[in-house]
Amino acid sequence: MTDTQTISPLRVVVLISGSGSNLQALIDGQKNGSLPIEIMAVISNKAGVKGLERAEQVSIATRVISHKDFDSREAFDQKLLTEIESFSPGLVVLAGFMRILTEGFTQHFVGRMINIHPSLLPKYQGLHTHQRAIDANDSHGGASVHFVTAELDGGPIIIQAKVAIDDNETSDSLAAKVLTVEHKILPLTVKWFALNKLTMAANNAVLCGESLPPQGFQWQDNEETNRLIDVLVKA
Ligand code: GRF
């Protein structure tokens, strides 16, 4: 029996605004049995995006809620909240969802909503993260997964992965490299949450009962990290 077969699947709703390659990593994990989840719905604030197609291809329910149809952020967030809750999710994943959320919305989901952000937080909250890292002559860029709180890209960090910034790096080339590690750390975070190893307590991310350091678990693509993850998952 694998570690993912002993508990009932976690109900997950994924919010997107675009390509949905991170969503695809979650779909693949669900399909190949490595993630004990069931993606109940994919909700986009933009019609016609590739992420919606990816969900439709595997018969996951989709919804489009365009922010343009609402007079205020509050009204949009209220509709979004109601739609998400209609699927009774245990976890909400923001996977390239490009809207700022109101405090009431983030409070409602606190501890059960995570976001993937393409920088080594707390550096470069907000937009244009790759160009900002290049302009600052940083040696590394990367990605972070964090619990969502009212502060934009500011909630407790769960995990980070770094990639080297090479000479002549462009924003596009760095984005592509960072996406490859995003596709590792987002499913891993979801797995920890689904296995009840990960919680948020007192504004900290807590993994297997221990508060994570401020910059979260430092993921690397090597044997040692894999061994540590294995131990954590089986603990
Ligand atoms: C990712 O870089 C994510 O970190 C950011 O938006 C991008 C979404 O990519 N928030 P995709 O839609 O998952 O391909």
Residues whose N, C-alpha, C, O or C-beta is under 5 A from the ligand:
A	BS01	GRF	G18 S19 G20 S21 N22 L23 A95 G96 I116 H117 P118
